[in-house]
Amino acid sequence: MILGIPVIDQHGLTQQTLRSLTQTVSDPTHFTVVIVDNNSDEPYKEENFKDLPFQVFVITNKKNVGYYYPLLDLYNRFPDELIGLVHNDIIFYEKGWDVRLKRYFQGDAKLGLVGLCGSNMVDILGGRGPNTMCFFRGEKGQTQSAGRRITDLQPACLLDSLFMMFNRNVIPALKIDNKIAPCHFYDKIWSLRTIESGYRVGVLGSEVDHIGGMTACGVEKFKLDSEKWLDEVGVKYDKEKLDPRTAVYNEAERRFLTEYREQKKMIPGIVNVYYDFIKLAK
């Protein structure tokens, strides 16, 4: 299992996530963390993580490639069957969550993607509606009021990017390229693309805390990174009135809704208990 953590600086926050992993991962010989350093002012170094029970690699990027693009890099570098991404503001509490997660994938060849927060509904606005599911302890960050508490694996069609673990066979169907938005909405796009490719999406009720708003796009320098990305992909916006970070959000949302609401009519929709996706659009 490969778990990528895209980061920009925030060393203390990342260390907190790593500490929680050392306390909860039950099979460290089959678990690898890859820190994706998106051009931190203080670079991450592999030698600082040699004392952990699992292997830690550091990939150093000369620019911020965002939260989502690194999944393709991990896919190309590692042969593991399970490859995922996690925010660096997640704290894991369940001992053995890694083994439990593997068992779900091993028991269902069609399980393509599992998250720790998601919904079996996509509403008309592209949101998760009232059916968000998760298991937040609430000591730090978001509380359980963010959604209904679950402890097992539940069918879903939209996930939150705070944690996404893929069957590697799904990743080519995600259509990741160098024009992918650095953050926002690709968790939703990837969830629906996984379903389109014939695989299932689920939410695992594993106890965590999610501080929120702190990961790779939550630092001040992301404003400049947003300006660069918008220029690179040719997105026009009112530079006098609109923060480039908001323009990135708007562009990612436009891509999501254009493809899945306007063109493919998959919004609104719902997944039933048998993992069947049902379009509700007329």
C-alpha positions as CSV (number, residue, x, y, z in Angstrom):
1,M,0.0,0.0,0.0
2,I,1.3,3.4,-1.1
3,L,0.0,6.5,0.7
4,G,1.1,9.8,-0.8
5,I,1.1,13.1,1.2
6,P,1.3,16.2,-1.0
7,V,2.7,19.0,1.1
8,I,4.0,22.6,1.0
9,D,6.0,23.3,4.2
10,Q,3.8,22.7,7.3
11,H,6.4,20.2,8.8
12,G,4.8,20.1,12.2
13,L,1.4,19.2,10.7
14,T,2.9,16.5,8.6
15,Q,4.8,15.1,11.5
16,Q,1.5,14.8,13.4
17,T,0.0,12.7,10.6
18,L,3.0,10.5,10.5
19,R,3.0,10.0,14.3
20,S,-0.6,8.8,14.1
21,L,0.3,6.4,11.3
22,T,3.1,4.9,13.4
23,Q,0.6,4.2,16.1
24,T,-2.1,2.7,13.9
25,V,-0.6,0.9,10.9
26,S,-0.5,-2.8,11.7
27,D,1.4,-4.1,8.7
28,P,4.3,-1.7,8.3
29,T,6.3,-4.0,6.0
30,H,3.6,-3.6,3.3
31,F,2.9,0.1,3.9
32,T,4.9,3.0,2.4
33,V,4.5,6.7,2.8
34,V,5.5,9.0,0.0
35,I,5.8,12.7,0.9
36,V,5.3,14.8,-2.2
37,D,7.1,18.0,-1.5
38,N,5.5,20.7,-3.8
39,N,8.4,23.2,-3.6
40,S,8.5,23.9,0.2
41,D,10.7,26.7,1.4
42,E,12.2,24.3,3.8
43,P,12.6,21.0,1.8
44,Y,11.6,17.7,3.2
45,K,14.4,15.2,3.6
46,E,14.2,11.4,3.7
47,E,16.9,11.1,6.3
48,N,14.5,12.7,8.8
49,F,12.1,9.8,8.7
50,K,14.5,6.8,9.0
51,D,13.3,5.9,12.5
52,L,9.7,5.2,11.4
53,P,8.4,1.6,11.3
54,F,7.5,1.9,7.6
55,Q,9.4,3.2,4.7
56,V,9.2,6.9,3.8
57,F,10.2,8.3,0.4
58,V,10.3,12.0,-0.5
59,I,9.6,13.2,-4.0
60,T,10.7,16.8,-4.5
61,N,9.0,18.9,-7.1
62,K,10.5,22.1,-8.4
63,K,7.0,23.6,-8.6
64,N,3.6,23.0,-6.9
65,V,1.9,20.3,-9.0
66,G,-1.0,20.3,-6.7
67,Y,-2.8,17.7,-4.6
68,Y,-4.2,15.5,-7.4
69,Y,-1.5,15.1,-10.0
70,P,0.9,13.3,-7.7
71,L,-1.3,10.2,-7.9
72,L,-0.1,9.7,-11.4
73,D,3.5,10.0,-10.3
74,L,2.9,7.4,-7.6
75,Y,1.2,5.1,-10.1
76,N,4.2,5.3,-12.5
77,R,6.8,4.8,-9.7
78,F,5.3,2.1,-7.6
79,P,3.8,-1.3,-8.5
80,D,1.6,-1.6,-5.5
81,E,-2.0,-2.7,-6.0
82,L,-3.3,0.0,-3.6
83,I,-2.2,3.6,-4.2
84,G,-3.7,6.7,-2.5
85,L,-3.5,10.2,-1.2
86,V,-4.1,11.8,2.2
87,H,-4.2,15.3,3.5
88,N,-1.4,16.2,5.9
89,D,-4.0,17.4,8.5
90,I,-5.5,13.9,9.1
91,I,-4.9,12.1,12.4
92,F,-5.6,8.3,12.4
93,Y,-6.9,6.6,15.5
94,E,-8.0,3.1,14.5
95,K,-5.3,0.6,15.1
96,G,-5.1,-1.7,12.1
97,W,-7.1,0.4,9.7
98,D,-4.6,-0.5,6.9
99,V,-5.3,-4.2,7.3
100,R,-9.0,-3.7,7.5
101,L,-8.9,-1.6,4.3
102,K,-6.9,-4.2,2.4
103,R,-9.3,-6.9,3.3
104,Y,-12.2,-4.9,1.8
105,F,-10.2,-4.5,-1.5
106,Q,-9.2,-8.2,-1.4
107,G,-12.7,-9.3,-0.9
108,D,-14.2,-7.3,-3.8
109,A,-12.4,-7.2,-7.1
110,K,-14.7,-4.4,-8.3
111,L,-13.9,-2.1,-5.4
112,G,-12.0,0.7,-7.0
113,L,-11.9,3.5,-4.5
114,V,-12.3,4.0,-0.8
115,G,-12.4,7.2,1.2
116,L,-12.9,8.1,4.9
117,C,-15.6,10.7,4.2
118,G,-18.2,10.7,1.4
119,S,-21.8,10.3,0.4
120,N,-24.0,8.0,-1.6
121,M,-25.7,11.0,-3.2
122,V,-24.6,13.8,-5.6
123,D,-27.2,16.6,-5.4
124,I,-28.2,19.1,-8.2
125,L,-25.4,21.5,-7.2
126,G,-22.8,18.8,-7.2
127,G,-22.6,18.5,-3.4
128,R,-22.9,15.5,-1.1
129,G,-26.5,16.4,0.0
130,P,-27.6,15.3,3.4
131,N,-26.0,11.9,3.2
132,T,-22.4,12.5,4.2
133,M,-20.8,9.6,6.1
134,C,-17.6,9.6,8.2
135,F,-16.2,8.8,11.7
136,F,-14.6,12.0,13.1
137,R,-13.5,11.9,16.7
138,G,-13.7,15.7,16.9
139,E,-10.8,16.4,19.2
140,K,-9.2,18.5,16.5
141,G,-10.9,20.1,13.5
142,Q,-14.2,18.9,12.2
143,T,-16.7,17.2,14.5
144,Q,-19.1,14.3,13.8
145,S,-21.8,16.8,12.9
146,A,-20.0,16.8,9.5
147,G,-21.9,13.6,8.7
148,R,-23.5,10.4,9.9
149,R,-21.2,8.2,11.9
150,I,-20.4,4.8,10.3
151,T,-18.0,2.0,11.2
152,D,-18.2,-0.3,8.2
153,L,-17.9,0.1,4.5
154,Q,-20.8,1.9,2.8
155,P,-21.5,2.5,-0.9
156,A,-20.8,6.0,-2.2
157,C,-20.5,8.1,-5.3
158,L,-18.7,11.2,-4.0
159,L,-15.7,11.3,-1.7
160,D,-13.8,14.0,0.1
161,S,-10.2,14.2,-0.9
162,L,-9.0,14.0,2.7
163,F,-8.3,10.3,2.0
164,M,-8.6,8.4,-1.2
165,M,-7.2,4.9,-1.8
166,F,-7.4,3.4,-5.3
167,N,-7.2,0.0,-6.8
168,R,-4.3,0.7,-9.2
169,N,-6.4,-0.6,-12.2
170,V,-8.7,2.4,-11.8
171,I,-6.0,5.1,-12.1
172,P,-5.6,5.1,-15.9
173,A,-9.4,5.7,-16.2
174,L,-9.0,8.9,-14.1
175,K,-7.5,10.7,-17.1
176,I,-4.8,12.6,-15.1
177,D,-2.8,15.0,-17.2
178,N,-0.7,18.1,-16.6
179,K,-3.7,20.4,-16.9
180,I,-5.5,18.9,-13.9
181,A,-6.5,21.6,-11.3
182,P,-4.1,21.8,-8.3
183,C,-7.0,21.3,-5.9
184,H,-10.8,21.3,-5.6
185,F,-13.4,19.0,-7.1
186,Y,-11.3,16.3,-8.6
187,D,-12.2,14.1,-5.6
188,K,-15.7,14.3,-7.0
189,I,-14.6,13.9,-10.6
190,W,-12.5,10.8,-9.7
191,S,-15.3,9.3,-7.7
192,L,-17.7,9.4,-10.7
193,R,-15.0,8.3,-13.2
194,T,-14.3,5.3,-11.0
195,I,-18.0,4.4,-11.2
196,E,-18.0,5.1,-15.0
197,S,-15.1,2.6,-15.4
198,G,-17.2,-0.2,-13.8
199,Y,-15.7,-0.1,-10.3
200,R,-17.3,0.6,-6.9
201,V,-16.7,3.6,-4.6
202,G,-17.0,3.2,-0.8
203,V,-16.7,5.1,2.4
204,L,-14.9,3.3,5.3
205,G,-15.9,4.3,8.8
206,S,-12.4,4.5,10.3
207,E,-11.9,6.9,13.2
208,V,-9.9,10.0,12.3
209,D,-9.7,13.7,12.9
210,H,-9.5,16.2,10.0
211,I,-8.3,19.6,10.9
212,G,-9.4,21.0,7.5
213,G,-8.2,23.8,5.2
214,M,-4.5,23.1,6.0
215,T,-3.1,20.9,3.3
216,A,-1.2,21.6,0.1
217,C,-3.5,24.4,-1.1
218,G,-4.0,26.0,2.3
219,V,-0.7,28.0,2.5
220,E,-0.3,31.6,1.4
221,K,2.2,30.9,-1.4
222,F,-0.6,29.0,-3.1
223,K,-1.9,32.3,-4.3
224,L,1.1,32.7,-6.6
225,D,0.9,29.1,-7.6
226,S,-2.7,29.6,-8.6
227,E,-1.8,32.6,-10.8
228,K,0.8,30.5,-12.6
229,W,-1.5,27.5,-13.1
230,L,-4.3,29.7,-14.5
231,D,-1.9,31.3,-17.0
232,E,-0.4,27.9,-18.0
233,V,-3.8,26.4,-18.8
234,G,-5.2,29.6,-20.3
235,V,-8.1,30.3,-17.9
236,K,-9.2,33.9,-18.1
237,Y,-10.5,35.7,-15.0
238,D,-10.8,39.3,-13.7
239,K,-7.4,39.7,-12.0
240,E,-8.5,43.1,-10.5
241,K,-11.5,41.6,-8.7
242,L,-10.9,37.9,-8.2
243,D,-8.4,36.1,-6.0
244,P,-6.6,33.6,-8.2
245,R,-7.3,30.9,-5.6
246,T,-11.0,31.5,-6.0
247,A,-10.5,31.4,-9.8
248,V,-8.9,27.9,-9.5
249,Y,-11.9,26.8,-7.4
250,N,-14.3,28.2,-10.0
251,E,-12.5,26.5,-12.9
252,A,-12.4,23.1,-11.1
253,E,-16.1,23.4,-10.3
254,R,-16.9,24.4,-13.9
255,R,-15.1,21.3,-15.2
256,F,-17.0,19.0,-12.8
257,L,-20.5,20.4,-13.4
258,T,-20.0,20.7,-17.2
259,E,-18.9,17.1,-17.6
260,Y,-21.2,15.4,-15.1
261,R,-24.3,17.6,-14.9
262,E,-24.6,19.3,-18.3
263,Q,-23.1,16.6,-20.6
264,K,-23.4,13.2,-18.9
265,K,-26.5,13.9,-16.8
266,M,-25.1,12.1,-13.8
267,I,-26.0,14.9,-11.5
268,P,-28.1,14.5,-9.5
269,G,-27.7,10.9,-8.8
270,I,-27.5,8.3,-6.0
271,V,-25.9,4.9,-5.3
272,N,-28.0,2.2,-3.8
273,V,-27.0,-0.6,-1.3
274,Y,-25.9,-2.8,-4.2
275,Y,-23.5,-0.1,-5.5
276,D,-25.7,0.6,-8.5
277,F,-25.5,4.3,-9.6
278,I,-28.9,5.7,-10.4
279,K,-29.2,8.9,-12.4
280,L,-31.9,11.3,-11.1
281,A,-31.6,13.9,-13.8
282,K,-34.5,14.2,-16.2
